[in-house]
Amino acid sequence: MKITKISAVNFRALQNVTLELRDSLSLLIGRNNSGKTSLLVLFEKFYEPGVSFNYHDFPLAVRKDLAAIDHKTDMLPLSISMRVEIEYDEKDSLRHLSEFMLDLDSEINNVKILFECVVNKDLLLRDIEQFEGERERFLRKNLDRYLQVNVYAYADEDDLLLENRSKLVKKEIAAVRDLINFQIIHAKRDVASSEGGKKMLSKLTTQYFNKANKDVTDFDPINNLLLKIDESLESSYKDFFEPFLKTSKAFLGIEDIKVVSNLESNEVLENSSQVVYGDRSEFLPETFNGLGHMNILYLLLSVEIKKESFAKTGKNINLLFIEEPEAHTHPQMQYVFANQIKSILNDIENIQAVITTHSSHIVSQCDFKDIRYLQNSDGCTRVKNFYSELKAKYGKDEDSFKFLEQYLTLNSCELFFASKVIFIEGVTERMLWPYFVELFDKSKVQSKDHISLFSQNVTILEVGANAKAFKHFLDFLEIKTLVITDIDTTKKTIDTKKANPRTIYPSFKVAGADHTSNATLKHYYDAPDFSEEAKFSSWFEKLVAHELKHSYPKIHIAYQKKEEGYHARSFEDAFVHLNRDVIKKKIDNINGLKNAHEFDGALDAYDLIETVLDKKSGFASSLLYLALTDDEVTWRIPAYIGEALEWISE
C-alpha cells in the first residue's frame, strides 16, 4: 500500500499542483520560495490536531475574493484543499483502508481522500457586515474563526464538481490517522553550539528513552539499580533529616512521617545524561561540537524516534517528511547523509519518505527518478517529475540524456538551484571569467539598476563542446542561460596524401573559411547538412555575420564577431588581437608560450596563436596573475563577451 499522489489547491504558492510520490523516497528540490516547505506544512495542518489554518495560508488572489464575498459567492473555489490517492493490492490489510473504499469492484485498487478547509460563509457574512473598517483587516485578524476542515472519500474526479458533491462521503480525520502515521522533522531543529544552548541532543536521548521505557522491559536492570540507590539514600536521609522530622511531628502531631528516595529512570536520564565526545576520562560536552555534527546526530536520533513510532502503531502507511537535512553541514557530510539515508529508511516497514533540500551534494547522490522539481513563476508553483518529463523531451536522443545524467551526478547539480547559468567552453575563458565580470561590474558602477553578477545566483560550468546536450534540460528548468563558445571555422579540403582522396575540414581562419566544426552552433542554429552545399554556404555566411536566430528566448549564444577590422576564430585569437601590445610588453612574465619572438612579427592573431601558444592553462594563469598584480595591466574584453555579460546581467 502506498500514496501515489498528493495534490494541493489554494495553499500559499501551491495554487494547483500534484506531487507524484515514489514508493520509497521522493526528493523535493527547487530554488528558494518555490513551495517545498508548503507541501509539508499543508499535510501537517490537515493531519495534526491543534495545527490550524489562517488568513496567510490563502493565496493573495483568494484573499481578495474573500474580502469581496456576498451571499451569492461560491465558496468552494476559495477553499484550501488537498487530495491524496492511495494504491493497494491483494496482499495489503484493508482494515483501516476499507473506511475509504466506496466501490468493492476487484478491478479497482485505489482510494481517494479529499481534505478541505472551507470558509463558513453565513457566519463570516453575519459578522463582517457589522464591521465598519476594511474587510481585509477584519479577515487578517479573524478569518481562522470561520474556517472548517472536512474530510471526504470520493471515487472519481468528477465527484469534486459542485453538481456532483452529493457523491462525496464525509469521514473523520481520526480515520485518516488510523490509516497513515505521519511524522515530520522540521528544518528548525534548535541545535545550539553555545554553552547556554538547549542541549537538544541530550533532551532527545531522554525523549527516546522515555518513549521506549513505557513498554519495554529491557530497562528493568536500570530501574532495579535505582531501587538499590533508593535504599542507600534512605538510610542517610534518616540521620540527616532527623531534626526536621522531630519538629514536624511536634507541630503537626504526625507520628509516621519520613523522607524517602524515589528516583525515576526518566528523570535521572533527563537531568544527568549527556551526549559527549571523547573517552570516559576526558570528554567534551555536546555544545563543544560543531553544528554540522550536532545536526546530523539530531537527525539520526529523530529518525530513530519516528522509527519507533512507526513500529508501534503498525499503520498501513508510514509517511515521513524531512526538511532540509543539510543545515550546518559541509559537503562531505551531505554526501554521507545522502548515501546512508536510503539504507536507514529501508529498515522501516511501509515507509514513504519525502525530503526537501537545497543541497546539490545530496541531489547528486540520489536516484534522479526520485527527484521532483518545484518551480515558482509569478507566485505560482509547479511540480515537475524530473526524470520522466525530461526523458520525454529528449525522446530518441538517448545519448544526450545519458550524458546529462552522468554529468550532473559527477560534476554539478547546482543547476537545479541556479537562477542563471553560464556555460564556458575552454580553460582560458574559465580562468579569466571572474576578472572579466569584475571589469564589467566596475564599468556599471554608475548604473543604479545594475546588480553585480557576483551577487546573483549564477552557476558557471565548463562543458567543452557539449552545451547542446543541455538544451532540453535548460528548457525544462526555464533558466536564463549564456553559452560562451568559439566559431571554430574550418575549410573544406581534399586530402590527397592517401591513396583514396577524401574530404576533410581542417581549422581555418574566419577569412577564407566555409564551414564550422562547432556542434553547439550547428545544433542551436539548425545548420543544414554539409551535403546541401548551397544551403549550408548561405547558413554559414549568416553565422559569421551574426544574422542567425534561434528559438530559445532564455538562451544566448555568444561567439566571436568582427572587431577592429579582424574576425577571430577562438577566444585566445580574439584576446591576443585586442591585447597584443600589452602581451608583447609583458612577454617575459607570461607562461605557456613558445616562439615568443613572433610577437615582433607581422602575423595576424590566428597565425600568431597557432605559432606561439603551447599550454593554454599556463597562458591563462599568467594573464590573470598579471591583471591582479601589475597596475599597468588592464586586459581588454572581446566585444562578444562584453555583450554576453550585458545580456546575462539583466
HELIX and SHEET records of a PDB file:
HELIX    1   1 LYS A   36  TYR A   47  1                                  12    
HELIX    2   2 TYR A   55  ASP A   57  5                                   3    
HELIX    3   3 LEU A   60  ALA A   67  1                                   8    
HELIX    4   4 LEU A   76  LEU A   78  5                                   3    
HELIX    5   5 LEU A   97  PHE A  100  5                                   4    
HELIX    6   6 LYS A  121  ILE A  128  1                                   8    
HELIX    7   7 ARG A  135  ASN A  142  1                                   8    
HELIX    8   8 LEU A  143  TYR A  146  5                                   4    
HELIX    9   9 GLU A  157  LEU A  160  5                                   4    
HELIX   10  10 LEU A  162  LYS A  167  5                                   6    
HELIX   11  11 ILE A  173  LEU A  179  1                                   7    
HELIX   12  12 MET A  200  ASN A  213  1                                  14    
HELIX   13  13 THR A  217  PHE A  219  5                                   3    
HELIX   14  14 ASP A  220  PHE A  240  1                                  21    
HELIX   15  15 GLU A  242  LEU A  252  1                                  11    
HELIX   16  16 SER A  265  SER A  272  1                                   8    
HELIX   17  17 GLU A  286  PHE A  288  5                                   3    
HELIX   18  18 LEU A  291  THR A  313  1                                  23    
HELIX   19  19 PRO A  331  ASN A  346  1                                  16    
HELIX   20  20 SER A  360  SER A  364  1                                   5    
HELIX   21  21 PHE A  368  ASP A  370  5                                   3    
HELIX   22  22 PHE A  386  TYR A  394  1                                   9    
HELIX   23  23 GLU A  398  LEU A  410  1                                  13    
HELIX   24  24 GLU A  414  PHE A  417  5                                   4    
HELIX   25  25 VAL A  427  SER A  443  1                                  17    
HELIX   26  26 LEU A  453  SER A  455  5                                   3    
HELIX   27  27 ALA A  467  PHE A  470  5                                   4    
HELIX   28  28 LYS A  471  LEU A  477  1                                   7    
HELIX   29  29 ALA A  519  TYR A  524  1                                   6    
HELIX   30  30 GLU A  533  VAL A  544  1                                  12    
HELIX   31  31 PHE A  571  LYS A  585  1                                  15    
HELIX   32  32 ILE A  587  ASN A  589  5                                   3    
HELIX   33  33 ALA A  596  ASP A  600  5                                   5    
HELIX   34  34 ALA A  605  VAL A  612  1                                   8    
HELIX   35  35 LYS A  616  THR A  629  1                                  14    
HELIX   36  36 ALA A  639  SER A  649  1                                  11    
SHEET    1   A 6 LEU A  14  GLU A  20  0                                        
SHEET    2   A 6 LYS A   2  PHE A  11 -1                                        
SHEET    3   A 6 ILE A  80  GLU A  87 -1                                        
SHEET    4   A 6 ASN A 110  VAL A 119 -1                                        
SHEET    5   A 6 LEU A 147  TYR A 154 -1                                        
SHEET    6   A 6 VAL A 169  LYS A 171 -1                                        
SHEET    1   B 6 ILE A 180  ILE A 185  0                                        
SHEET    2   B 6 ILE A 317  GLU A 323  1                                        
SHEET    3   B 6 ILE A 351  THR A 357  1                                        
SHEET    4   B 6 LEU A  25  ILE A  29  1                                        
SHEET    5   B 6 ILE A 371  SER A 377  1                                        
SHEET    6   B 6 CYS A 380  ASN A 385 -1                                        
SHEET    1   C 2 VAL A 276  GLY A 278  0                                        
SHEET    2   C 2 PHE A 283  PRO A 285 -1                                        
SHEET    1   D 4 VAL A 458  GLU A 462  0                                        
SHEET    2   D 4 LYS A 420  ILE A 424  1                                        
SHEET    3   D 4 LYS A 480  ILE A 484  1                                        
SHEET    4   D 4 ILE A 555  ALA A 558  1                                        
SHEET    1   E 2 THR A 489  THR A 490  0                                        
SHEET    2   E 2 HIS A 515  THR A 516 -1                                        
SHEET    1   F 2 THR A 493  ASP A 495  0                                        
SHEET    2   F 2 ARG A 502  ILE A 504 -1                                        
SHEET    1   G 2 LYS A 562  GLU A 563  0                                        
SHEET    2   G 2 TYR A 566  HIS A 567 -1                                        
END                                                                             
